[in-house]
Amino acid sequence: MLDQSTRKTILELHTRGLGSRRIAKLLGVSRGAVREVIQRDSSIVPSLSRAEKADPYRDEILELFASCKCNLARVHEELVAKGASFSYQALTAFCRRHGIGKPPKTPAGNYHFEPGVEMQHDTSPHRLHLGGKQVLVQTASLVLCYSRMLFFQMFPRFDRFTCKTFLADALHYIGGACKSCMIDNTHVVVLRGTGREMVPVPEMEAFAERYGFCFHAHEKGDANRSARVERPFHFIENNFLAGREFADWNQLNAMARTWCDEKNALFRKRLHAAPRELFAAEIPTLEPLPEWVPEVYRLHQRIVDVEGYVTVHGHRYSVPYEFIGRQVEVRETKDRVLVYRGPRELAAHNKLLDTKPQRVTEPKHRPPRGTAIKRGPIEEERKLLDALPQLHDYITELKQRAPGRATLVLRFLWSMARDYPHPSLLAAVRIAHHYGMYDLGRLERMVLRNIGDDFFTLNNEPEDPNDP
């Protein structure tokens, strides 16, 4: 079939007075094709109109497509069973031409960003070889939309605390922050809503305000809006991770930082420059970093167990043995675990990132060899004896009958001392101690009965009808 430019040339030569034989010889086409174009007197290529084998089955195809759960192979099997004689390829071509099962393609968007206006953050799962085995990691990435400066790190899990530590490292790596940070509709940052209606979690909003930017989410389903940060994930998987093995998490993230330095300095044909060169023009427009930013940490309240350890994410970290049974505050940072008792630091350990539970022991936290650990009363027992010294004998007998250090039963007794009047509790304890009863459930019912008698006394005597 002649293309449109050849048809236009034939018509031009015909208007000059050349015959069909001469035109056919000049253009190397048949005289019949030349005569057809001259008769049509149009350079537009006519569309082919031929019957399609699947056209008589259009209604059945639509019905089967829904009942067969969009499986065209099953649709073809059912049609052949009903007497259809066309191939599977003819069926798929018919469906493509008529838009059955596949929505029409829409053009991708194109976004232009001025320097310092927007940065984009997202995460993606990847598999890699770490410590001699294959593990699934979460790759967090931050990209400046104008200069395409890239920074990424990898973590065993990604939650709100990890998000803050990563963004803090990324902003310090870049040396500033754009005015807006585009994210997907992730629960790590989003409190409610999507797209323009997104409301960030107050904790994350306060974090962003400290660095001088604000979070925005793209509309649901508009993946092209975050293409700046989505595109590098394919590059990371097929370049950085290809053929590499890592000994531990520290080596992995150190190599990731070095890789970012190298790739940010490379010339890119699409940008006509290297990201570092474009960044030189963008850095004056960034929000400067605060003069001082406190280290991001997460608080845990723990009680030192009988072996002298506190547990964080399945891993056990040692604490000086003198604080066994005491409540402590654990501050988890990006790579450290700090144990505090009030304002004083008791222990500091390197944070473990492996998923397999491990134990970290500092030798100075253990008692000298051959020295027995003298354990004093637990905190609840001290509080009970300070508030109600009359319970000393009952607590002694109660501890002898309870397993271990009687921590649970003493906590139960302390909760009753906080919730119920002390006279009613002491009266019930005297009776229970006299009869050797140490079931705290029954003791609590006795206390409630005493409270009912003291505060809810009813007059059951009949009223005198003559009493005015």
C-alpha positions as CSV (number, residue, x, y, z in Angstrom):
1,M,0.0,0.0,0.0
2,L,1.3,3.4,-1.0
3,D,2.1,5.8,1.8
4,Q,0.7,9.3,2.1
5,S,3.8,11.1,0.8
6,T,3.9,8.9,-2.4
7,R,0.2,9.6,-3.0
8,K,0.8,13.3,-2.7
9,T,3.7,13.1,-5.2
10,I,1.5,11.2,-7.7
11,L,-1.2,13.9,-7.5
12,E,1.4,16.7,-8.0
13,L,2.9,15.0,-11.0
14,H,-0.5,14.4,-12.5
15,T,-1.4,18.1,-12.2
16,R,1.8,18.9,-14.2
17,G,0.4,16.9,-17.0
18,L,2.4,13.7,-16.7
19,G,0.7,10.5,-17.7
20,S,0.2,7.4,-15.4
21,R,2.9,5.4,-17.3
22,R,5.5,8.1,-16.8
23,I,4.6,8.6,-13.1
24,A,4.7,4.9,-12.4
25,K,8.2,4.7,-14.0
26,L,9.5,7.7,-12.1
27,L,8.2,6.5,-8.7
28,G,8.8,2.7,-9.3
29,V,5.1,1.8,-8.6
30,S,2.5,0.0,-10.7
31,R,0.3,1.9,-13.2
32,G,-2.8,0.5,-11.5
33,A,-1.8,2.0,-8.2
34,V,-1.2,5.4,-9.9
35,R,-4.6,5.3,-11.7
36,E,-6.3,4.4,-8.3
37,V,-4.7,7.4,-6.6
38,I,-5.7,9.7,-9.5
39,Q,-9.2,8.4,-9.5
40,R,-9.5,9.0,-5.7
41,D,-7.9,12.4,-6.0
42,S,-6.8,12.3,-2.4
43,S,-3.5,11.7,-0.6
44,I,-5.2,10.2,2.4
45,V,-4.4,6.5,2.8
46,P,-7.7,4.5,2.7
47,S,-8.4,2.4,5.8
48,L,-8.8,-1.3,5.3
49,S,-12.3,-2.6,5.9
50,R,-12.4,-6.3,6.2
51,A,-14.5,-8.5,8.4
52,E,-13.0,-9.9,11.6
53,K,-13.5,-13.5,12.5
54,A,-14.3,-12.7,16.1
55,D,-16.7,-9.9,15.3
56,P,-19.9,-12.1,15.3
57,Y,-18.9,-13.3,18.8
58,R,-18.4,-9.9,20.3
59,D,-21.3,-10.1,22.8
60,E,-20.2,-13.6,23.9
61,I,-16.6,-12.5,24.3
62,L,-17.8,-9.7,26.6
63,E,-19.9,-12.1,28.7
64,L,-17.2,-14.8,28.9
65,F,-14.5,-12.2,29.7
66,A,-16.4,-11.3,32.9
67,S,-17.4,-14.9,33.9
68,C,-13.8,-16.3,33.2
69,K,-12.2,-13.6,35.4
70,C,-10.5,-11.8,32.6
71,N,-8.6,-14.9,31.4
72,L,-8.6,-14.8,27.6
73,A,-7.2,-18.3,27.4
74,R,-10.4,-19.6,29.1
75,V,-12.5,-17.4,26.9
76,H,-11.0,-18.9,23.8
77,E,-11.6,-22.4,25.1
78,E,-15.2,-21.7,25.7
79,L,-15.7,-20.1,22.3
80,V,-14.0,-23.1,20.5
81,A,-16.3,-25.4,22.4
82,K,-19.3,-23.4,21.0
83,G,-18.0,-23.8,17.4
84,A,-15.7,-20.8,16.9
85,S,-13.0,-21.4,14.4
86,F,-10.5,-18.5,14.9
87,S,-7.1,-18.8,16.8
88,Y,-6.2,-17.5,20.2
89,Q,-4.0,-14.8,18.6
90,A,-7.0,-13.6,16.6
91,L,-9.0,-13.3,19.8
92,T,-6.3,-11.3,21.6
93,A,-5.8,-9.0,18.6
94,F,-9.6,-8.4,18.4
95,C,-9.6,-7.5,22.2
96,R,-6.7,-5.1,21.8
97,R,-8.3,-3.3,18.8
98,H,-11.7,-3.0,20.6
99,G,-10.3,-2.2,24.1
100,I,-11.7,-5.3,25.8
101,G,-9.8,-6.0,29.0
102,K,-7.3,-3.2,28.5
103,P,-8.0,0.4,29.1
104,P,-6.7,2.8,26.5
105,K,-3.2,4.2,27.2
106,T,-2.9,7.7,28.4
107,P,0.1,9.9,27.9
108,A,2.5,10.2,30.8
109,G,2.8,13.6,32.5
110,N,5.8,15.8,32.4
111,Y,6.7,17.9,35.5
112,H,9.1,20.8,35.7
113,F,10.7,21.8,39.0
114,E,12.5,24.9,39.9
115,P,15.6,24.7,42.2
116,G,14.8,24.1,45.8
117,V,11.1,23.6,45.3
118,E,10.5,19.9,45.9
119,M,12.2,16.7,47.0
120,Q,10.7,13.2,46.8
121,H,10.9,10.3,49.3
122,D,9.8,6.7,49.0
123,T,10.7,3.2,49.9
124,S,11.0,-0.1,48.0
125,P,11.7,-3.7,49.0
126,H,14.8,-5.4,47.6
127,R,16.5,-8.8,48.1
128,L,20.3,-9.0,48.6
129,H,23.0,-11.2,50.1
130,L,23.9,-10.1,53.6
131,G,26.0,-12.0,56.0
132,G,26.1,-15.1,53.8
133,K,22.3,-15.3,53.3
134,Q,19.6,-13.7,51.2
135,V,17.5,-11.2,53.1
136,L,14.7,-8.8,52.3
137,V,15.5,-5.2,53.0
138,Q,13.6,-1.9,52.7
139,T,15.4,0.7,50.6
140,A,14.6,4.3,51.5
141,S,15.5,7.0,49.0
142,L,15.4,10.8,48.8
143,V,15.9,12.7,45.5
144,L,16.0,16.4,44.8
145,C,13.7,17.0,41.8
146,Y,15.7,19.7,40.1
147,S,19.3,18.5,40.4
148,R,18.4,14.7,40.8
149,M,20.8,14.4,43.8
150,L,20.2,10.9,45.2
151,F,20.7,9.5,48.7
152,F,19.5,6.1,49.9
153,Q,20.0,3.7,52.8
154,M,18.7,0.2,53.5
155,F,17.0,-1.1,56.7
156,P,15.6,-4.4,58.0
157,R,12.2,-2.7,58.6
158,F,10.8,0.8,57.9
159,D,8.6,2.5,60.5
160,R,8.1,6.0,61.7
161,F,11.2,6.1,63.8
162,T,13.4,4.7,60.9
163,C,11.8,7.3,58.6
164,K,12.9,10.2,60.8
165,T,16.5,8.8,61.2
166,F,16.8,8.3,57.4
167,L,15.4,11.8,56.6
168,A,17.8,13.4,59.1
169,D,20.8,11.6,57.6
170,A,19.6,12.5,54.0
171,L,19.2,16.2,54.8
172,H,22.6,16.4,56.4
173,Y,24.1,14.6,53.4
174,I,22.5,17.1,51.1
175,G,23.2,20.1,53.3
176,G,19.6,21.5,53.3
177,A,16.0,20.8,52.5
178,C,13.6,21.7,49.8
179,K,10.4,23.5,50.7
180,S,8.2,20.5,50.0
181,C,8.7,16.7,50.3
182,M,6.5,14.6,48.1
183,I,5.5,11.1,49.4
184,D,3.1,8.4,48.5
185,N,0.1,7.8,50.8
186,T,2.1,5.8,53.4
187,H,0.9,5.3,56.9
188,V,4.4,6.1,58.2
189,V,3.7,9.8,57.5
190,V,0.0,10.0,56.8
191,L,-2.5,10.3,59.6
192,R,-5.6,10.5,57.4
193,G,-6.7,11.5,53.9
194,T,-5.0,11.1,50.5
195,G,-3.5,13.5,48.0
196,R,-4.4,17.1,48.6
197,E,-6.5,16.1,51.7
198,M,-3.6,14.3,53.3
199,V,-3.0,15.2,57.0
200,P,0.4,14.2,58.3
201,V,1.0,12.6,61.7
202,P,1.8,15.4,64.3
203,E,5.1,13.7,65.1
204,M,6.2,13.8,61.5
205,E,4.8,17.3,60.9
206,A,6.9,18.6,63.9
207,F,9.9,16.9,62.5
208,A,9.4,18.5,59.1
209,E,8.8,21.9,60.6
210,R,12.2,21.7,62.4
211,Y,14.0,21.3,59.1
212,G,11.9,23.9,57.3
213,F,9.8,21.8,54.9
214,C,6.3,20.2,54.7
215,F,5.0,16.9,53.5
216,H,2.7,16.5,50.5
217,A,1.2,13.4,49.0
218,H,0.4,12.7,45.4
219,E,-3.2,11.8,44.4
220,K,-4.1,8.1,44.6
221,G,-3.1,6.3,41.5
222,D,-0.9,9.1,40.1
223,A,2.4,7.2,40.2
224,N,4.0,9.6,37.6
225,R,3.9,12.4,40.1
226,S,6.7,10.7,42.1
227,A,8.7,9.5,39.1
228,R,11.8,11.3,40.3
229,V,12.2,8.9,43.3
230,E,10.7,5.8,41.7
231,R,13.1,5.7,38.7
232,P,16.3,5.2,40.8
233,F,15.0,2.1,42.5
234,H,15.5,0.1,39.2
235,F,19.0,1.6,38.9
236,I,19.8,0.6,42.5
237,E,18.7,-3.0,42.0
238,N,20.4,-3.5,38.7
239,N,23.6,-1.6,39.4
240,F,24.4,-1.2,43.1
241,L,23.1,-4.6,44.2
242,A,24.1,-6.6,41.1
243,G,26.9,-9.0,42.0
244,R,27.6,-7.5,45.4
245,E,27.5,-9.3,48.8
246,F,27.7,-7.5,52.1
247,A,29.1,-8.6,55.5
248,D,26.8,-6.5,57.7
249,W,24.4,-3.5,57.8
250,N,27.2,-1.0,58.5
251,Q,29.2,-2.1,55.4
252,L,26.0,-2.1,53.3
253,N,25.0,1.5,54.1
254,A,28.6,2.7,54.0
255,M,28.9,1.3,50.4
256,A,25.5,2.8,49.6
257,R,26.7,6.3,50.6
258,T,29.9,5.9,48.6
259,W,27.9,4.7,45.6
260,C,25.7,7.8,45.8
261,D,28.8,10.0,45.8
262,E,30.1,8.4,42.6
263,K,26.8,8.4,40.7
264,N,25.9,12.0,41.7
265,A,29.2,13.1,40.1
266,L,28.6,11.3,36.8
267,F,27.5,13.2,33.7
268,R,24.0,12.4,32.5
269,K,23.0,12.8,28.9
270,R,19.4,13.6,29.7
271,L,20.3,16.4,32.2
272,H,23.3,17.6,30.0
273,A,25.2,17.8,33.3
274,A,26.1,15.9,36.4
275,P,23.7,16.1,39.4
276,R,26.5,17.7,41.4
277,E,26.9,20.5,38.9
278,L,23.1,21.2,39.0
279,F,23.2,21.0,42.7
280,A,25.7,23.9,42.8
281,A,22.9,26.1,41.4
282,E,20.3,24.6,43.7
283,I,22.0,24.7,47.1
284,P,21.5,28.5,47.6
285,T,17.7,28.0,47.3
286,L,17.5,25.2,49.9
287,E,16.3,25.7,53.5
288,P,19.5,25.8,55.7
289,L,19.9,23.1,58.3
290,P,19.2,24.2,62.0
291,E,22.2,25.2,64.0
292,W,21.5,22.3,66.4
293,V,19.2,19.3,66.0
294,P,18.7,16.8,68.8
295,E,19.4,13.2,67.9
296,V,16.4,11.2,66.9
297,Y,15.6,8.5,69.4
298,R,12.7,6.3,70.5
299,L,11.8,5.8,74.2
300,H,11.1,2.4,75.8
301,Q,10.1,1.8,79.4
302,R,11.7,-1.5,80.6
303,I,12.2,-3.4,83.9
304,V,15.6,-5.0,84.2
305,D,15.0,-8.8,84.3
306,V,16.4,-11.2,86.8
307,E,19.5,-11.8,84.6
308,G,20.3,-8.1,84.3
309,Y,19.2,-7.4,80.8
310,V,16.6,-5.2,79.0
311,T,15.0,-6.4,75.7
312,V,14.6,-4.1,72.7
313,H,13.2,-5.7,69.4
314,G,14.0,-9.2,70.6
315,H,17.7,-8.4,71.4
316,R,18.9,-8.3,75.1
317,Y,21.3,-5.6,76.3
318,S,23.1,-5.8,79.7
319,V,22.6,-3.4,82.5
320,P,24.6,-3.1,85.8
321,Y,23.4,-6.0,88.0
322,E,22.6,-3.5,90.9
323,F,19.5,-2.4,89.0
324,I,17.8,-5.8,88.6
325,G,14.1,-5.4,89.1
326,R,14.3,-1.6,88.7
327,Q,12.4,0.3,86.0
328,V,14.7,2.1,83.5
329,E,14.3,4.2,80.4
330,V,15.8,2.9,77.1
331,R,16.6,5.4,74.4
332,E,17.0,3.8,71.0
333,T,18.9,5.9,68.4
334,K,19.9,5.0,64.8
335,D,22.8,2.9,65.9
336,R,22.9,3.0,69.7
337,V,20.9,1.7,72.7
338,L,21.2,3.9,75.8
339,V,19.9,2.9,79.2
340,Y,19.0,5.6,81.7
341,R,17.8,5.6,85.3
342,G,16.5,9.1,85.8
343,P,19.0,11.6,84.4
344,R,22.0,9.2,84.6
345,E,23.2,6.9,81.9
346,L,23.6,3.3,83.1
347,A,24.7,1.5,79.9
348,A,25.4,2.2,76.2
349,H,25.5,-0.5,73.5
350,N,25.8,-0.7,69.7
351,K,22.4,-1.4,68.3
352,L,21.8,-4.8,66.6
353,L,19.9,-4.8,63.4
354,D,19.8,-8.5,62.7
355,T,16.4,-10.2,63.0
356,K,17.8,-13.2,64.9
357,P,17.6,-12.4,68.7
358,Q,21.1,-11.9,70.2
359,R,22.5,-11.0,73.6
360,V,25.0,-8.1,74.2
361,T,26.9,-8.3,77.5
362,E,29.2,-5.7,78.9
363,P,31.7,-7.4,81.3
364,K,31.6,-4.6,83.9
365,H,27.8,-5.1,84.2
366,R,28.3,-8.5,85.7
367,P,29.3,-9.1,89.4
368,P,32.8,-10.2,90.2
369,R,33.3,-14.0,89.8
370,G,32.3,-15.8,92.9
371,T,30.3,-12.9,94.3
372,A,26.7,-13.6,95.0
373,I,24.1,-11.1,93.8
374,K,22.3,-9.5,96.7
375,R,18.8,-8.7,95.5
376,G,16.9,-6.2,97.5
377,P,13.1,-6.0,97.5
378,I,11.4,-5.1,94.3
379,E,10.0,-1.6,93.7
380,E,6.4,-2.5,94.4
381,E,7.4,-4.2,97.7
382,R,9.2,-1.1,98.9
383,K,6.2,1.1,98.0
384,L,3.8,-1.2,99.9
385,L,6.0,-1.2,103.0
386,D,6.5,2.5,102.9
387,A,2.7,3.1,102.6
388,L,1.4,0.3,104.8
389,P,4.1,-1.1,107.1
390,Q,1.4,-3.3,108.8
391,L,1.6,-5.6,105.7
392,H,5.1,-6.8,106.5
393,D,4.2,-10.2,107.9
394,Y,1.5,-10.9,105.2
395,I,4.0,-9.9,102.4
396,T,6.6,-12.3,103.9
397,E,4.2,-15.2,103.9
398,L,2.9,-14.2,100.4
399,K,6.4,-14.3,98.9
400,Q,7.1,-17.7,100.3
401,R,4.1,-19.2,98.6
402,A,4.5,-17.3,95.2
403,P,6.9,-18.5,92.5
404,G,10.1,-16.5,91.8
405,R,10.3,-13.1,93.4
406,A,6.5,-12.8,93.7
407,T,6.6,-9.8,91.3
408,L,3.1,-10.3,89.9
409,V,1.3,-10.8,93.2
410,L,3.1,-7.9,94.8
411,R,2.1,-5.7,91.8
412,F,-1.5,-6.9,92.3
413,L,-1.4,-6.1,96.0
414,W,0.1,-2.6,95.3
415,S,-2.6,-1.9,92.8
416,M,-5.2,-2.7,95.5
417,A,-3.4,-0.4,97.9
418,R,-3.6,2.4,95.4
419,D,-7.3,1.9,94.4
420,Y,-9.0,1.0,97.7
421,P,-9.3,2.7,101.1
422,H,-6.5,1.5,103.4
423,P,-8.7,0.7,106.4
424,S,-10.8,-1.7,104.3
425,L,-7.7,-3.3,102.9
426,L,-6.0,-3.7,106.3
427,A,-9.1,-5.3,107.8
428,A,-9.3,-7.8,105.0
429,V,-5.6,-8.6,105.2
430,R,-5.9,-9.2,109.0
431,I,-8.6,-11.8,108.5
432,A,-6.8,-13.4,105.5
433,H,-3.5,-13.6,107.5
434,H,-5.3,-15.1,110.5
435,Y,-6.8,-17.9,108.4
436,G,-3.7,-18.4,106.1
437,M,-5.5,-17.2,103.0
438,Y,-3.1,-15.9,100.3
439,D,-5.4,-15.9,97.2
440,L,-5.4,-12.2,96.2
441,G,-8.6,-12.7,94.2
442,R,-10.5,-13.7,97.3
443,L,-8.7,-10.9,99.2
444,E,-10.0,-8.3,96.7
445,R,-13.6,-9.6,97.1
446,M,-13.2,-9.2,100.9
447,V,-12.0,-5.6,100.5
448,L,-14.9,-4.8,98.2
449,R,-17.3,-6.3,100.7
450,N,-15.8,-4.1,103.4
451,I,-16.1,-1.1,101.2
452,G,-19.7,-1.9,100.6
453,D,-20.5,-2.1,104.3
454,D,-18.7,1.2,105.0
455,F,-19.9,3.4,102.2
456,F,-23.2,1.8,101.1
457,T,-25.0,1.0,104.3
458,L,-28.8,0.5,103.8
459,N,-31.5,1.0,106.5
460,N,-33.5,-2.2,106.4
461,E,-35.9,-1.4,109.3
462,P,-39.5,-0.8,108.3
463,E,-40.7,2.7,108.3
464,D,-43.2,3.8,111.1
465,P,-46.4,5.0,109.5
466,N,-47.0,7.3,112.4
467,D,-43.6,9.0,112.0
468,P,-44.2,12.4,110.5
